[in-house]
Amino acid sequence: MASKKVRVVAKIRGFSDPDTENSRTVDWVSVKTQDSGDVTISFKEQSSSRYSVDYCYNQHDDNEMIYSREVKPLVSAAFEGFNSTVIAHGARGSGKTHLIQGSLERPGLAALATSEFLSMAEKNGKSIAVSLYEVDHQDHAVDLLNPEQPQILVLEDHGRIQFKGLSQAPVKSISEFQNLYIAACSANKAAPKKGIERAHRSHIGLIVHVFSQNESMNGLVSKMNFVDMAGYEDARRKSSDASGHVENNKLNKSIYALLNVCQALSTNESRVPFRESKLTRMLQDSLRGTSKVLLVSCLNPSFCQDTVYMVSLASRSCQSIHQTPLDSMKKTASSTRQIATWDSTKKSASSAREIVTLDSTKKNASSARKIVTLDSTKKNASSVRQNVATDSSNKKSSSVRQTVTLDSTKKSASLVRQNVASDSSKKISSSVRQTVTLDSTKKSASSAIQTVTSDSTKKTASSARQTVASDSTKKTASSAIHTVASDSTKKSASSAIQIVASNSTKKSANSAILTVTYRKKKIPQSVSASTTKLPGSISHIKENGVIATNSAIKGRKLFDEASHSAVKAEKDNSISKDGNDAQVNSRLDKEISIADVTRASESLLDNSLSEDGNHDELNSRVEKDNSSLNASSEVEFDPTVEKVISSEDKHPYIINYSKDLSIADEGHNMNKENNNLIENEDFSPPISSQLRELQSLVSSTPLCMQLPENECISHDDDQISAKIAEPTTLDTKRRDVMNTKSPWETFNKHGSEMENSTEITEPRTPDAGRGDVMNTKSPWETFNMNGSRMKNSTEITEPRTPDTGRRDVMNTKSPWETFNLHGSGMKNSLVKDYLRILNTAEKDELKKLKGIGEKRATYILELREESPEPFKSLDDLKDIGLSEKQIKGMMKKEVGELFN
Ligand SMILES: Nc1ncnc2c1ncn2[C@@H]1O[C@H](COP(=O)(O)OP(=O)(O)OP(=O)(O)O)[C@@H](O)[C@H]1O
């Protein structure tokens, strides 16, 4: 049986009052089933727009029917270890709660599933526990079984998502479950939690955990999630007051985030935006990998513009390219060769992919040559990928040559990616040459990413050469990123040569980034081992329909580990010196300092490029060495504790995890995940990234946003162009690179200047801000200077608005009022400086802040990759696991230091 990763069904809500509703409902929703089995939905008000779904349930179909057809198979799969997630989304009042939660009389999908879970658990000697949480409009998650707990933290332990502060209640009978579930949900609706503002709308999530024997995390078999999403409502239309508007926006944002994740998963995008909301982070390990997702789009039975919009977004997840066979989830190793070509005539999206795997043993000389010429005209999006993996194990000489010529004209987006992993051991001479010629004209966005890894051990001469010529004319943005990692051990001569020619004329923005990693160091055991032992991702490869030989996997694994080690070595400053090392070191310095630039560019490219296993490895090499950081850095959070409520006595008991946990790290997960999906590279258009971009640009949706059904497989060239072009990020980063003083130094300098000053000035006015970029002060120096100035000041002025401040001096305020005014101005100013450090400072400087250690500093850097300014208020520090009390304490300590 073929089953999709994300199945999208619609359900037209039943009538709560058939007499009145029926008359208003006539013909509002029209469902058509094509001969092909495709189902489309259209709405009377916009009959020209049709939205594809996998199936649509009508008003009369009840929860039992939907359960047995859609959810039951997922329950069975849970006992085989597969996670799954059932999501109900839709406009307000569309029947989400009725569907998921139901009532005692008419149980919803969650209760029906739990009933099945319990009976299967009994048969199979398993046990069941449930967790219930709410994610509110501030993106805070709260445990509904134990609402007094502080908000839930999402942690990651070796790829498995765990929660700190989320209870698990063992359940033995369905009545016990129903009492617990319905009581907790209605108690939550009736009584807002202490200290937490009442959220009008929120997402409610239920997790059903299946344990092998008892409720210990070690025995966790799988989990199934049920999510009753907050009802979508257009923020501008529905909110009368400002706070309601903000709340709506935030909740809508998290609705988009989940739909974007579903869309990215269904189209196999390389980057799945799990980090965009708390909910998606919490669901992460029940959405990715082999997990299955059922997205139920609930439709109001009578006219509702919000319903149209929600269906239009959901239907994008229906455009899955791959049909994943369920039975291939089981691990299978196979070796074959596949060439996949996909040609879609609608809106001209074309791509060509080739995978060649060579495996030669015993003194062979092997060579592979490929020439791909792709010519696409008129609004086409074209992508070419080539992957060559060669593995030679005994006295061989292997060579790979690749030539790609890509010519796209008229509003095209062209992507070229080449990856070569060459692994040669024992007296091998290997050479890799790549040439990419990319020529795009007229409003094109073009990008080329090349990765060559040459890894040779023992008396090896290896060379890697890359040439990229990118020529773009007329309003073109082009970028090229090259990475050469050369790792040689023991008497090796290695060379890495890169040539980049980037030429653009007329309104072009260009960026070319070169990264050379050059390492002379003993290869870690794990790297050598990886050449003989395969990583366990074969099942995913098979599952995703593309099968590679062992050597391809070896090549990639080797690349991953070698490059990973290279980054780690750089960070550790453990590069040994030889004759060439002065040069090498200077390159390395440069590389480390431009790493952020590289990241920025890569993430831009990520958004527009299709999935590629080796690119993820490239990410893992260039972006961060997560696993090493996770493994080596100390855990600075409190020992992780998960409370479990016994259903009998309701007294929480504690499970302590001995393993180190870290805050969920999408990059790390993504690398793992993408390694799993390594061969599952496809032609995924960057729609979710476009959605994400839209979402951040538009605070709320328009009253009616018409989204043609096929739009999701079309490339928006101009958008891609804009993304790739984005020069400001790079420039800003470069300024940082050029700046000789660290933010920490600047921060300190600022502090001492302020100490001697008698006038309080605002350090972060626009001019001062620009000055900061130019001058040598770091946020830390600014912070200290600001603080000291305030400490010593005899003139009282309002820090942010000096004029107003001076007026205060003139007016009739009492000394006490003035003192208070001054104090609050000082506080605001210091907080701003503190946030600035968090948003801009280097890791070492971050660690100097009270309460920010290695782990949090790493996490902060990761957050900054996601958003340029993750900390807008002190409240955002909660995202790095700090409570309000801790934040206040930290600030007090920082201020106290100024008087020391
Ligand atoms: N299948 C159904 N048959 C009959 N009545 C239904 C059905 N589904 C929902 N209703 C009724 O419609 C109303 C709204 O349903 P429900 O509360 O489930 O919507 P919702 O989408 O969860 O709303 P919100 O977005 O406000 O959370 C309720 O009165 C519910 O009883």
The ligand as an SDF file (V2000), in Angstrom:
LIG
                    3D

 31 33  0  0  0  0  0  0  0  0999 V2000
  -19.8770   16.9310   13.2440 N   0  0  0  0  0  0  0  0  0  0  0  0
  -20.6080   17.7580   13.9890 C   0  0  0  0  0  0  0  0  0  0  0  0
  -21.8970   17.5000   14.1740 N   0  0  0  0  0  0  0  0  0  0  0  0
  -22.6520   18.3350   14.8910 C   0  0  0  0  0  0  0  0  0  0  0  0
  -22.2090   19.4380   15.4930 N   0  0  0  0  0  0  0  0  0  0  0  0
  -20.9320   19.7410   15.3530 C   0  0  0  0  0  0  0  0  0  0  0  0
  -20.0680   18.9270   14.6030 C   0  0  0  0  0  0  0  0  0  0  0  0
  -18.8410   19.4620   14.6330 N   0  0  0  0  0  0  0  0  0  0  0  0
  -18.9570   20.5620   15.3820 C   0  0  0  0  0  0  0  0  0  0  0  0
  -20.1890   20.7420   15.8060 N   0  0  0  0  0  0  0  0  0  0  0  0
  -20.6550   21.8320   16.6280 C   0  0  0  0  0  0  0  0  0  0  0  0
  -20.1850   23.0380   16.0890 O   0  0  0  0  0  0  0  0  0  0  0  0
  -19.7600   23.9190   17.0890 C   0  0  0  0  0  0  0  0  0  0  0  0
  -18.3060   24.2890   16.8890 C   0  0  0  0  0  0  0  0  0  0  0  0
  -17.5600   23.1040   16.9660 O   0  0  0  0  0  0  0  0  0  0  0  0
  -16.1440   23.0470   17.6460 P   0  0  0  0  0  0  0  0  0  0  0  0
  -16.1380   23.6740   18.9860 O   0  0  0  0  0  0  0  0  0  0  0  0
  -15.6810   21.6500   17.5580 O   0  0  0  0  0  0  0  0  0  0  0  0
  -15.3520   23.9640   16.6360 O   0  0  0  0  0  0  0  0  0  0  0  0
  -13.8510   24.4210   16.7460 P   0  0  0  0  0  0  0  0  0  0  0  0
  -13.3570   24.4470   15.3750 O   0  0  0  0  0  0  0  0  0  0  0  0
  -13.1220   23.5830   17.7130 O   0  0  0  0  0  0  0  0  0  0  0  0
  -14.0200   25.8870   17.3160 O   0  0  0  0  0  0  0  0  0  0  0  0
  -12.8550   26.8580   17.8440 P   0  0  0  0  0  0  0  0  0  0  0  0
  -12.0670   27.2420   16.6730 O   0  0  0  0  0  0  0  0  0  0  0  0
  -13.6000   27.9920   18.4050 O   0  0  0  0  0  0  0  0  0  0  0  0
  -12.0680   26.0930   18.8460 O   0  0  0  0  0  0  0  0  0  0  0  0
  -20.0000   23.2120   18.4010 C   0  0  0  0  0  0  0  0  0  0  0  0
  -21.2150   23.6300   18.9240 O   0  0  0  0  0  0  0  0  0  0  0  0
  -20.0690   21.7610   18.0130 C   0  0  0  0  0  0  0  0  0  0  0  0
  -20.8870   21.0270   18.8800 O   0  0  0  0  0  0  0  0  0  0  0  0
  1  2  1  0
  2  3  1  0
  2  7  2  0
  3  4  2  0
  4  5  1  0
  5  6  2  0
  6  7  1  0
  6 10  1  0
  7  8  1  0
  8  9  2  0
  9 10  1  0
 10 11  1  0
 11 12  1  0
 11 30  1  0
 12 13  1  0
 13 14  1  0
 13 28  1  0
 14 15  1  0
 15 16  1  0
 16 17  2  0
 16 18  1  0
 16 19  1  0
 19 20  1  0
 20 21  2  0
 20 22  1  0
 20 23  1  0
 23 24  1  0
 24 25  2  0
 24 26  1  0
 24 27  1  0
 28 29  1  0
 28 30  1  0
 30 31  1  0
M  END
$$$$
